[in-house]
Amino acid sequence: MYKRHRKLRNNSMIRNLVKDVYLEKNDLIYPVFIEEGENIKNEIKSMPGIFRYSLDKIDEELEELVKLGINSILLFGIPEHKDEYATESYSKEGIIQRAIRYIKSKYPNFLIIGDVCCCEYTSHGHCGILDEHGYVKNDETLEILAKIALSYAKAGVDIIAPSDMMDGRVEKISKILAKNNFANIPVMSYSVKYSSSFYGPFRDAADSAPKFGDRKSYQMDFRYAGDALSEVKADLKQGADIVIVKPALAYLDILTKVKETFGVPVVAYNVSGEYSMVKAAAINGWINEKNIVMEQMYAFKRAGANAIITYFAKDVAHYLNEES
């Protein structure tokens, strides 16, 4: 007698009874772009529904998140001044440092994650300090990253998230945090970050596109799967508490391997290109946006993600409200 699998699919009540993949609002992390200046609310052309806000306009975004029940945010800053050494990235009065202090004072229930990288703050758009040949210098960049992390900690950030892909940055950040009595701040490392074409719209959002070349010398090669577990192992040894796999949709195999191998909290980053493709197809009436988005969210969870960084977070919160 053959197995009748369809018996457990007969109706929604049976399907709900046997399901083993769950998605909640607490699983969602929403990226927020904060631009230096005043009276700014600009929609990102390549990311419909996503905006850059100045600090004096950010309440509109934050209050909507509060109403929806989303309490975790990932901050990205767009400064007025950029230079070769990303000096604004660690300034006490930098845009993200001021944003952290403001949000913590007015919205204390938000979990604030600070993305640590140089790309939004360098005049050349690369994720670190360059040598005379345009190559990103690893160890010199670590000094900048440590300064950024410490400045975020002093401002009151909840989690530090280095995304630069320099070797040794988790150890450098962990040490400077411990030295300055911030040892209890978790490090959420972008341990697995591929050099991907899915990042295109983000570079519009954050003004972070490289002025020349690419990031293949420091971001991972998607044709080589052998270094993913090694990258995670190294970061965990250096003090990482949570690891990120980025992008998420095209790398679910890697996400599952990381989760099964290490058993640590893993975050899927549902990146800008993944967002924009769905939005474009939905705008053209080619897909059912809600169904596609929720299928992707459950795929991330099924693959092993504890949480999901996604530009769809507000949409997903609405969808979950409809289901409840």
C-alpha positions in Angstrom: 0.0 0.0 0.0 1.4 3.4 -1.0 1.6 6.3 1.4 -1.3 8.7 1.1 0.5 12.0 1.9 -2.5 14.0 0.8 -4.5 13.0 3.9 -2.6 15.7 5.9 -3.4 18.3 3.3 -7.1 17.9 3.1 -8.1 21.2 4.7 -6.7 24.2 6.4 -7.3 22.9 9.9 -5.3 19.8 9.3 -2.6 21.7 7.5 -2.3 24.1 10.5 -2.3 21.2 12.9 0.8 19.6 11.4 2.8 22.6 10.3 6.3 22.8 11.8 7.6 26.1 10.4 6.6 29.3 12.2 6.9 33.0 11.5 6.4 35.8 14.0 6.8 39.5 14.0 9.7 39.0 16.5 11.6 37.3 13.7 11.6 40.4 11.6 14.4 43.0 11.4 13.7 46.1 9.4 16.5 48.2 7.7 16.2 51.9 8.2 18.1 54.5 6.2 18.8 57.8 7.9 20.2 60.7 5.9 22.0 63.7 7.4 20.1 66.9 6.8 16.6 68.2 7.5 13.1 67.6 6.3 14.1 64.6 4.2 11.7 61.8 3.2 12.8 60.5 -0.2 11.6 57.3 -1.7 14.4 55.1 -3.2 13.6 54.8 -6.8 14.8 51.2 -7.2 13.0 50.1 -4.0 9.4 51.1 -4.1 8.0 51.8 -0.6 11.4 52.3 1.0 12.5 55.8 2.1 15.5 57.7 3.3 14.6 59.9 6.3 16.4 62.7 8.0 16.4 62.4 11.8 13.7 65.1 12.2 11.4 63.0 10.0 12.2 59.5 11.3 9.3 59.5 13.8 6.9 58.8 11.0 8.7 55.5 10.2 9.3 54.5 13.8 5.7 55.1 14.9 4.4 52.9 12.1 6.8 50.1 13.2 5.5 50.4 16.7 1.9 50.1 15.6 2.8 47.1 13.5 4.6 45.4 16.4 8.1 45.4 14.7 10.7 46.0 17.4 14.0 45.3 15.7 15.7 47.7 13.3 19.0 47.8 11.5 20.4 51.3 10.9 22.3 52.6 7.9 23.6 56.2 7.7 24.0 58.5 4.7 26.4 61.4 5.8 26.8 64.8 4.2 30.6 64.5 4.3 32.6 61.6 2.9 36.4 61.2 2.8 39.0 58.6 2.1 39.2 57.5 5.7 35.5 57.4 6.6 36.0 59.8 9.5 32.2 60.6 9.8 31.5 56.9 10.5 32.8 57.1 14.1 32.1 60.7 14.9 30.3 61.2 18.2 27.9 63.5 16.2 27.7 61.2 13.2 24.2 60.6 11.8 23.9 57.0 13.2 25.3 57.9 16.6 22.8 60.7 16.9 20.0 58.4 15.6 20.8 55.8 18.2 20.7 58.3 21.1 17.4 59.8 19.8 15.7 56.5 19.2 16.8 55.1 22.6 15.5 58.2 24.4 12.1 58.3 22.7 11.5 54.6 21.7 13.3 52.6 24.4 11.6 49.3 23.3 13.4 49.2 20.0 16.2 46.7 19.6 18.8 48.8 17.6 21.3 47.0 15.5 24.2 49.1 14.1 25.7 48.1 10.8 29.4 48.6 11.0 31.1 49.4 7.6 32.9 52.2 5.8 31.3 52.1 2.4 28.6 54.7 3.1 31.3 57.1 4.5 34.2 56.8 2.1 34.6 59.1 -0.9 35.5 56.1 -3.0 32.7 53.8 -1.8 34.8 50.8 -0.8 34.4 49.1 2.6 37.8 50.1 3.9 41.0 52.2 3.6 42.8 52.0 0.3 46.4 51.7 -0.6 48.0 53.5 -3.5 46.8 50.9 -5.9 43.2 51.0 -4.8 43.4 47.7 -2.8 41.5 47.7 0.5 44.0 47.4 3.4 42.7 44.8 5.9 44.5 45.7 9.1 44.3 49.4 8.7 40.6 49.1 8.1 40.2 47.1 11.3 41.2 50.2 13.3 38.3 52.2 11.7 35.8 49.5 12.3 36.7 49.2 15.9 36.2 53.0 16.3 32.8 52.7 14.7 31.7 49.9 16.9 32.9 51.7 20.1 31.1 54.9 19.0 27.9 52.9 18.5 28.3 51.3 21.9 28.8 54.6 23.6 25.6 55.9 21.9 23.6 53.0 23.3 23.3 50.5 20.5 22.0 47.0 21.4 23.9 44.9 18.8 27.0 45.5 16.7 26.8 44.1 13.1 30.1 44.3 11.1 29.4 43.9 7.4 32.7 44.9 5.9 34.2 41.3 5.4 37.7 42.2 6.6 39.6 39.3 8.2 39.8 39.6 12.0 37.2 42.4 12.5 35.1 40.4 15.0 38.1 39.9 17.2 39.1 43.6 16.9 35.6 44.7 17.7 35.1 42.3 20.6 38.4 43.4 22.2 37.7 47.1 22.0 34.2 46.6 23.4 35.5 44.5 26.3 38.3 47.0 27.0 35.7 49.8 27.3 33.2 47.9 29.5 30.9 47.0 26.7 31.6 43.3 26.7 27.9 42.4 27.0 26.9 43.9 23.7 26.4 41.1 21.2 28.2 40.9 17.9 26.0 39.9 14.9 28.6 39.3 12.2 27.9 39.3 8.5 30.0 36.1 8.5 28.8 34.9 5.1 28.5 37.8 2.7 28.8 37.1 -1.0 29.9 39.5 -3.7 26.4 39.6 -5.3 24.5 41.4 -8.0 21.5 41.3 -5.6 22.9 44.4 -3.8 22.3 46.9 -6.6 19.3 48.8 -5.2 20.9 49.1 -1.8 23.8 51.0 -3.3 21.2 53.5 -4.5 19.7 53.6 -1.1 22.9 54.1 0.8 25.0 56.0 -1.8 27.6 53.3 -1.3 28.4 52.1 -4.8 32.2 51.8 -5.4 33.6 54.6 -7.6 35.8 52.1 -9.3 36.3 48.4 -9.3 34.3 46.0 -7.3 34.3 44.2 -3.9 35.3 40.8 -5.1 38.7 40.9 -3.2 36.9 41.0 0.2 33.3 39.7 -0.3 32.9 36.0 -1.0 32.9 34.3 -4.4 29.5 32.6 -4.9 31.2 29.9 -7.1 33.2 28.6 -4.1 31.2 27.1 -1.2 34.2 25.8 0.7 34.9 28.9 2.7 31.5 29.6 4.1 31.8 27.3 7.2 35.4 28.5 7.7 34.3 32.1 7.8 31.6 31.3 10.3 34.0 29.2 12.4 36.5 32.0 12.5 34.0 34.6 13.5 32.6 32.5 16.3 36.1 31.8 17.6 36.7 35.6 17.6 33.6 36.4 19.6 30.6 36.5 17.2 27.3 35.7 18.9 25.0 35.7 15.9 25.9 35.2 12.2 24.3 36.5 9.1 24.0 34.9 5.7 23.7 37.5 2.9 22.0 37.3 0.4 19.4 34.9 1.7 17.3 33.6 -1.2 20.0 32.3 -3.5 22.0 30.9 -0.6 19.5 28.8 1.4 21.9 25.8 1.1 24.6 27.8 2.9 22.2 29.0 5.5 21.2 25.4 6.3 24.8 24.2 6.4 25.7 27.0 8.9 22.7 26.2 11.1 23.3 22.5 11.1 27.0 22.7 11.6 27.2 25.3 14.4 23.7 25.5 16.0 24.1 29.2 16.7 21.5 31.9 16.0 21.5 32.6 12.2 20.0 35.6 10.5 18.9 35.6 6.8 19.4 38.9 5.0 16.6 39.2 2.4 18.5 41.8 0.4 17.5 44.8 -1.8 17.6 43.0 -5.1 15.4 40.3 -3.8 12.9 42.9 -2.6 13.0 45.0 -5.8 12.4 42.0 -8.1 9.3 41.0 -6.3 8.0 44.6 -6.1 8.6 45.1 -9.8 6.8 41.9 -10.8 3.9 42.8 -8.4 3.5 46.3 -9.8 3.3 44.8 -13.3 0.6 42.3 -12.1 2.7 39.3 -12.9 2.7 37.7 -9.4 0.6 37.7 -6.2 3.0 39.7 -4.0 1.6 38.6 -0.6 1.9 34.9 -1.5 5.4 35.2 -3.0 6.7 37.2 0.0 5.3 34.8 2.6 6.6 31.8 0.7 10.0 33.3 0.8 9.8 34.2 4.5 8.8 30.6 5.3 11.7 29.3 3.1 14.2 31.3 5.2 12.7 29.9 8.4 12.6 26.4 7.0 16.3 26.7 6.1 17.1 27.5 9.7 17.0 31.2 10.1 16.2 32.5 13.6 15.5 36.0 12.2 15.1 37.7 8.9 16.4 41.1 7.9 14.0 42.2 5.2 12.6 45.3 3.6 9.3 43.4 3.5 9.0 43.5 7.3 6.1 46.0 7.4 4.3 44.1 4.6 4.8 40.8 6.5 3.5 42.3 9.7 0.3 43.3 7.9 0.0 39.8 6.4 0.4 38.2 9.9 -2.2 40.6 11.3 -4.6 39.4 8.5 -4.0 35.8 9.5 -4.5 36.2 13.2 
